[in-house]
Amino acid sequence: MSVDSSLSSKRILSIDILRGIVMIIMALDHTRDFFHIEAMTGNPLDPQTTTGVLFLTRWITHFCAPIFVLLSGLSAFLSAKNKTPAQASTFLFKRGLWLILVEILIISLGLTFNPFYNFVILQVIWVIGWSMIFLSLFSRISFKTVLIIGLALVFGHNIFNLFPPPSNEGMALLLKVSFTAFGTVVPLDNNHLIGVFYAILPWTGIMFIGYGIGAWYKKGFQEEKRKRNLIIAGSLTIFLFFLLRFINLYGDPSPRKDYHDFLKNLLSFFNVSKYPPSLQYTAMTLGPAMLFLAFTEKMNNWFSRITSVYGAVPFFYYILHFYLLHSILILAFFATGFTSTQIVQVPFWFRPNDFGFNLIVVYLIWIAVVAALYKPCKWFKSYKQTHRQWWLRYV
């Protein structure tokens, strides 16, 4: 990613720092899915049954997907500055198609380890792919169009929670995939299913807003003004979250509940819907992200140098961490006494419901995986900086 000289390398570094933090935390949730004893049978966000530590372990990962999608939109704007509108649009369209294909063939396999693709899982890379395709179309119209559509999608998509789904099966499925999907399973035949876990358009709205924020990084845009804009936007977004959560009428399909218990009420207050990303969820996660960008403009220390390595090659890291985690899962599967007759499971092979460890083991595996991927990510970051093959633009 190259940027105009009016932006310092530290500014771009701050984006990579945030993206790197997101990638590191994201791996915690996937490690929990594979290795925690209650991951397949319990809900870590249910105030009635969870613990504070388990809730926090799951809740902190809520910040990952929306920030990553936001930064994908911002990066798309920065990348477009070095291309003609036609070139930028074409690249986004092709990269979107490529990401959808990667989600189906490579990432879903890394998640399930099912070589027959009996269960294809569609998640964040799937919606980023579609969002890039839509961005490739609407960015040709105007920057303002992209921003208005993004805000409309983020602020307005929860309206669909107020009405019953259409009776027509085709229209109901289209609505689910576009706006309300969570665990929508579509059978292709008797042996093959597609699980749509991320509704497309609410995430498209987040990417479009990220594209809009990119305007604050244009040539000649003053650093202090950019910082002020990020602080104001981030603060107002956080205020919106608290306001909507207190009012408790709009912006999330799961209103907070009163448990007559302080801790449970606190957990309920922050237990907002990710699937699809509600307005309250989006405000809760993106507000702090914008403040982080504002206050890390000049960060340059050991922490920034480490996290920016992961943030510079997120796609590479994302794919590798699934395959590494699942390979470790196979070793743990056999080491704990399970046999080949128990391999085939839904949705993850080698992951029976009664398999798993406590949170301490989960955290140790997470730290080990992140540490193990540092050197490969550092190597690939250097490779991308010193090579110009066309395919590097897609990974």
N, C-alpha and C positions, 0 to 999 in steps of 0.2 A: 504494500500500500504506500503510494507516494503522496505527499501533500505539499501544498504551496509553501514557499519559504517563509511566509508570514506566521506559520505555525512551527513551533520548535519541535524537535524530536521528542522532547519530554511530553508534549501534549499528546502526540500519538502514543507514546509510551503509557500515558495514563489510561488510554482506551484499552491497550493490551493488558495492563495491570488488572483492570476491572474484569475484562473477559477471562483472564487467567484465574482470578479468584472464583469466578463463576464455574469454570471448568473443574477446578479442584473440589469445590463443594458439591457439584453435581455428582461426582464419583461416589460421594458418601451415600447418597440415596440409592444408587444402583448397587453398591456394596451391601446396603441394608436389605434390598430386595432379594439378593442372592443368598445372604448368609445369616440374617437374623431369624431366630427361631419362630417369631410371631409374624413374619412378613407376609406369609401366605394365608394366615388365619385371623389376623387382627387388624384394627384400624388405629394407627399411631396418633391420629388427630382427633379421635373421639374422647372428649373430656371425661366421659363416664368411665372409660376403661384404661386410658393411657397413663403414663407417668410424665412428670415434667421433662425429664431428660429425653425420653422417647419422643415426646411431642416436639421438642426443640430440634432433635435430630432430623425429623421429617420436615418441620416447618421452615428451617433455615434454607433448605433446598428449594423452597418455593421461589426464591429470588432468581434461580438460575435460568430457567427457560425464558421468562419475559425480558430479562436483561440481555440475554444472548440474542434474542430476536430484535430487540431495540438496537443493539449495536450492529446487527447485520444490516438494518436499514440505514444506519449512520454510515457504515462502511460502503454501502452501495452508493450513497451520495458522494462520498469522497472519491471513490473509484471513477464515478461518472465525470468528474472534473477533467480527467485526462483523456476523455473520449468524446466523439460527437454524439448527439442524442441518439442517432440511429445505432451507432456502435454500442453505446451503453445499454440500450434497450435489447439489442440482439444478444449481448452477453448475459444479461439477467435472465432472459427467456431460456437460453441454452443451459445456464447453470441451474435454473429452477428445475428443468426436466431431468438434469443429471442428478440432482439431489433426491428427487422422487424415486428415481431408479435405484440409487444407492440405498435409500431407506428400505426398499422392498427386498433387494438382493443381498446386500452386504450387512447392514445394521440389524435387520430382522434376524438374519442367520446368527449374528454374534449374540443377540439376546436369547434366542431359543435353542441354538445348536441343533435344530431340527433340519437335517439335510433335505427333507422331503417338502419343506415349506407348508406343512399342514396348518400352521397358524402364522399368518403374516401380521406383524405388529406395526401400525402406523402412528408415529409420534412426532416429535418436534422437527426432525429433519424433513419430514413429509410436509408439514405446514410451512416451513421456511421455503421449501421448493415452490409450493403453490403461491406463496406470498411474493416471491421473486418474479414469478410469471405475471401476476397481477400488476406488480410494480413496473415491470417492463412495458406494460400497456399504458397504464395511467401516467407514468412519468413522461410519456411522449406528448401528453396533453398539456400539462403544466405542473409546476411545483405546488402551486396553491391547490390544485385538484387533489393531488396526493395527500396533502395535509388535511384538507376538509374531509375526505373520505376516511382517513385514518381516525380522526377525532369522532366522526359519526359512528364508526364501527365500535370503537372502544366505549363510548358513552351510551350507545343505543342498543347494543345487541342483547342486553338483559331484558329488553321489552318482550322477547320471545318467551321468557320464563313466566309471563303473566297470562299467557293464553294456552289453551290445550293444543296439542299437536294436531295437524290435519289428519283426517280419516283416510285419505288416499295414501297407500303404503309407499308409493314412489316419492310423493311430495314429503311424507314424513321422514323418509331416509335422507332425502336431499337437505331437509332442514337440520337433521341431526349432524350430518357430515359438515354442513356449512357453518352452523351456529351452536349447536347444543350437545355435540357428541361427548359421551363419556362411557367407555366400555360398549360402544355400538359394534356388535359382532355381525358381520355380513357373511352368510354361507355362500361359497362358490359351487360346491358340490357336497357330497356326503363326507368327504375326507379333507376338505380345505376350507379354512375360515380366514376372514380378514377382520382384524380388530382395529377399529378406528377410535383412538383414545384422545386425539387432539382435533377439535373442530377448527376448520380452516380460517374463517373470516375474522373472528376475534383476534387471532394472532396476526393476521394480515394488517389489522388496524394498528397493532403495536409496531410492526415493521414500518408502516407508513409514517407513524409519528417519529420513529428513529430517523427516517429519511428527512423529515422536516427539521429535526434538530441539527442535521448536517449543515443547514444554512448558516449556523453560528460558527462554522469552521471555514467559511469562504475566505478567499483572498481579501485582505484588507479589513476583516472583521476584528475589532479590537479585543485583546485578551481579557481586559477588565469587563468589557461589556458582555462577552461570552460567559465569564464567570458569574456576573450578576444575573444574567438570564437563567443560567442553570440553577442558581440558588433560589431565585423567585419561583421558577417552574417546579423545582423539587419540593420546596416548602409548601406551595399551594396544593401540590398533588398529595402530599402527606396529610395536610389539613382536610382535603376532600375525603380521604380514607376515613379519618376519625369522625368527620361529620356524618357521612353516610352510614357508618357502623353504629353510631349513636342513634340516628334517626331510625335505622333498621327497617326501612320500607322499600328501598330500591337499590339495585347494584350488586345483589348476590342472591342466588337461588336458595341459599341456606342461611336464613337469618340467624343471628346470635340467639342463644337460649339463656334463660335464667335458671341456674342450678342451686341457688341459695348457698353457694360455696365460693369463696373468693378465688381460689386457684382455678376451679372449673369455669367460673365466669370469665376469668382472664384468658384462659385457653380458648373458650368459645368466642370471645371477642376477636381473636386473631385467626380463628379457624374459618378462613374464607375459601371460596371455590376456585380451584385451579382448572377444573375440567367441566366446562370451558373456563377460560380465564375471566372471571367476573370483573366488573368495573372496580369493585372494592379491592379485589386481589391485585389488579393491575396498578391501582393507585398505591397500595401498600408496598409493592415491590419496586416500581419505577421511580417513585419519589426519592427514596434513599440512593438509588443509582445515579440520579442527576446530581444530587448533592456530593456524592463521591467523586464524580467527574469534575465538579467545580473545585473541590478542595485538594485534589491530587494533581493539579496542573503542573506543579514543579517537583513532584515526588521523584527522588532518585536515591535509593538505598538498596541494601541487600534484599529486602522484601520485594521491592519493585522489580529488581533484576531477575529474581526467581519466578515470580508470578507472571511476568511479561513473557517468559519463554513459553509457558502453556498457552497464554493468550494470543501469541503470534501464530500458532499452528493449531487452532481449536478443532478443526475437522480431522486432522491426523490423530490428535490425542483422543478425540471422541470415539473413533472407530477402534483404535488400539485398546482403549480401556475396557470395552465390552469383551473383546476376545481374551484379554488377560484375566479379567475377573471370571469369565466362564471356564477358562482353563484351570484356574485355581479351584473353582467349584467342583470340577471333575475329580481332582485330587482329594479334596475334602470329602466328597461323596463316597469314594471307595475307602478312604481312611477311617471313616466313621461307621463302617460295617454294611453299607448298602451294596446291593448286588446288581448285576447287569439286567436282571428282570425288572428292576425299578427305574431304569433309565428314562423311559418314555413317560413324560409328564406334560401337563398343559398348565401354563404356556411354555415353561422352561424345562427342557430336558435336564436330567440330573438334579432336579430340585423338588423332591417330595415335600408335602406339606409338613411332615414331622421332622424334617431336617433343619439344622441350624444351630446357632450359638448365641451367647448373650451379647449385649452391646459393646462390651469391652473388646471382645474378639473382632466384632465388626469394625470398630475404629482402628484396631491394629492392622487388619487387612487393608482397609482404606488407605492408611498412611503408607503402607508398604507398596501398594499399587501406584499411588501418586509419585512416590519417590523413584520407583523403578522406571517410570515413564519420563522422568526429567531428562536423562541423557538422550534418549531417542528424539524427544521433542527439540532439544537444543541442537542436535545434529540436523534435523529436518529444517529448523529455522535457518540455520547457516546455509543449508543446501538451497533453499528457496532464494536466499539473498544473493547467491553466487551463480545461479543458473536461470535460464530464461525459456525453458521448454514450455510449449503452449499449455500442456496439461496441468502445470503447476498453478495456473489461475483457477483451477477447479477444485483444489484440495487445500 
